[in-house]
């Protein structure tokens, strides 16, 4: 399954445990933060000033089962 801009960070992590390295690289995950479960990858990228396409590419590259 492909990680998309409309998924939450938690959804991305559920798709591929390897996504954790990308999330950690950008310091995006805070288990106690409400946004980790509610904010989309796109919202997180915009709020943090991260290029969305780069983030998506890295998340999907980390996903060996991407279809």
C-alpha positions as protocol buffer text, in pm:
chain_id: "A"
residue {
  index: 1
  type: UNK
  ca { x: 0 y: 0 z: 0 }
}
residue {
  index: 2
  type: UNK
  ca { x: 126 y: 345 z: -90 }
}
residue {
  index: 3
  type: UNK
  ca { x: 156 y: 620 z: 172 }
}
residue {
  index: 4
  type: UNK
  ca { x: -38 y: 927 z: 60 }
}
residue {
  index: 5
  type: UNK
  ca { x: -63 y: 1292 z: 158 }
}
residue {
  index: 6
  type: UNK
  ca { x: -406 y: 1227 z: 312 }
}
residue {
  index: 7
  type: UNK
  ca { x: -287 y: 969 z: 567 }
}
residue {
  index: 8
  type: UNK
  ca { x: -197 y: 1051 z: 924 }
}
residue {
  index: 9
  type: UNK
  ca { x: 155 y: 994 z: 1052 }
}
residue {
  index: 10
  type: UNK
  ca { x: 21 y: 701 z: 1257 }
}
residue {
  index: 11
  type: UNK
  ca { x: -131 y: 545 z: 946 }
}
residue {
  index: 12
  type: UNK
  ca { x: 201 y: 578 z: 764 }
}
residue {
  index: 13
  type: UNK
  ca { x: 375 y: 404 z: 1053 }
}
residue {
  index: 14
  type: UNK
  ca { x: 120 y: 122 z: 1047 }
}
residue {
  index: 15
  type: UNK
  ca { x: 178 y: 65 z: 676 }
}
residue {
  index: 16
  type: UNK
  ca { x: 552 y: 23 z: 717 }
}
residue {
  index: 17
  type: UNK
  ca { x: 755 y: -2 z: 1034 }
}
residue {
  index: 18
  type: UNK
  ca { x: 1046 y: 131 z: 826 }
}
residue {
  index: 19
  type: UNK
  ca { x: 862 y: 463 z: 802 }
}
residue {
  index: 20
  type: UNK
  ca { x: 968 y: 526 z: 1162 }
}
residue {
  index: 21
  type: UNK
  ca { x: 1321 y: 613 z: 1048 }
}
residue {
  index: 22
  type: UNK
  ca { x: 1184 y: 882 z: 813 }
}
residue {
  index: 23
  type: UNK
  ca { x: 947 y: 1015 z: 1078 }
}
residue {
  index: 24
  type: UNK
  ca { x: 1234 y: 1029 z: 1327 }
}
residue {
  index: 25
  type: UNK
  ca { x: 1464 y: 1198 z: 1073 }
}
residue {
  index: 26
  type: UNK
  ca { x: 1219 y: 1488 z: 1045 }
}
residue {
  index: 27
  type: UNK
  ca { x: 1128 y: 1480 z: 1416 }
}
residue {
  index: 28
  type: UNK
  ca { x: 760 y: 1438 z: 1331 }
}
residue {
  index: 29
  type: UNK
  ca { x: 637 y: 1182 z: 1579 }
}
residue {
  index: 30
  type: UNK
  ca { x: 521 y: 1251 z: 1930 }
}
residue {
  index: 31
  type: UNK
  ca { x: 312 y: 959 z: 2058 }
}
residue {
  index: 32
  type: UNK
  ca { x: 128 y: 1178 z: 2304 }
}
residue {
  index: 33
  type: UNK
  ca { x: 55 y: 1451 z: 2047 }
}
residue {
  index: 34
  type: UNK
  ca { x: -298 y: 1466 z: 1917 }
}
residue {
  index: 35
  type: UNK
  ca { x: -168 y: 1566 z: 1573 }
}
residue {
  index: 36
  type: UNK
  ca { x: 16 y: 1237 z: 1516 }
}
residue {
  index: 37
  type: UNK
  ca { x: -318 y: 1061 z: 1486 }
}
residue {
  index: 38
  type: UNK
  ca { x: -521 y: 1342 z: 1332 }
}
residue {
  index: 39
  type: UNK
  ca { x: -300 y: 1555 z: 1108 }
}
residue {
  index: 40
  type: UNK
  ca { x: -231 y: 1432 z: 757 }
}
residue {
  index: 41
  type: UNK
  ca { x: 115 y: 1392 z: 612 }
}
residue {
  index: 42
  type: UNK
  ca { x: 42 y: 1700 z: 403 }
}
residue {
  index: 43
  type: UNK
  ca { x: -58 y: 1915 z: 701 }
}
residue {
  index: 44
  type: UNK
  ca { x: 245 y: 1802 z: 899 }
}
residue {
  index: 45
  type: UNK
  ca { x: 478 y: 1881 z: 607 }
}
residue {
  index: 46
  type: UNK
  ca { x: 327 y: 2227 z: 558 }
}
residue {
  index: 47
  type: UNK
  ca { x: 333 y: 2308 z: 929 }
}
residue {
  index: 48
  type: UNK
  ca { x: 697 y: 2199 z: 960 }
}
residue {
  index: 49
  type: UNK
  ca { x: 819 y: 2356 z: 633 }
}
residue {
  index: 50
  type: UNK
  ca { x: 909 y: 2019 z: 481 }
}
residue {
  index: 51
  type: UNK
  ca { x: 873 y: 1962 z: 108 }
}
residue {
  index: 52
  type: UNK
  ca { x: 569 y: 1734 z: 79 }
}
residue {
  index: 53
  type: UNK
  ca { x: 686 y: 1546 z: -230 }
}
residue {
  index: 54
  type: UNK
  ca { x: 1026 y: 1475 z: -73 }
}
residue {
  index: 55
  type: UNK
  ca { x: 863 y: 1349 z: 247 }
}
residue {
  index: 56
  type: UNK
  ca { x: 621 y: 1126 z: 57 }
}
residue {
  index: 57
  type: UNK
  ca { x: 902 y: 989 z: -159 }
}
residue {
  index: 58
  type: UNK
  ca { x: 1109 y: 902 z: 147 }
}
residue {
  index: 59
  type: UNK
  ca { x: 815 y: 745 z: 329 }
}
residue {
  index: 60
  type: UNK
  ca { x: 726 y: 533 z: 28 }
}
residue {
  index: 61
  type: UNK
  ca { x: 1087 y: 437 z: -40 }
}
residue {
  index: 62
  type: UNK
  ca { x: 1099 y: 299 z: 315 }
}
residue {
  index: 63
  type: UNK
  ca { x: 795 y: 84 z: 241 }
}
residue {
  index: 64
  type: UNK
  ca { x: 908 y: -245 z: 83 }
}
residue {
  index: 65
  type: UNK
  ca { x: 547 y: -358 z: 25 }
}
residue {
  index: 66
  type: UNK
  ca { x: 439 y: -52 z: -169 }
}
residue {
  index: 67
  type: UNK
  ca { x: 209 y: -136 z: -458 }
}
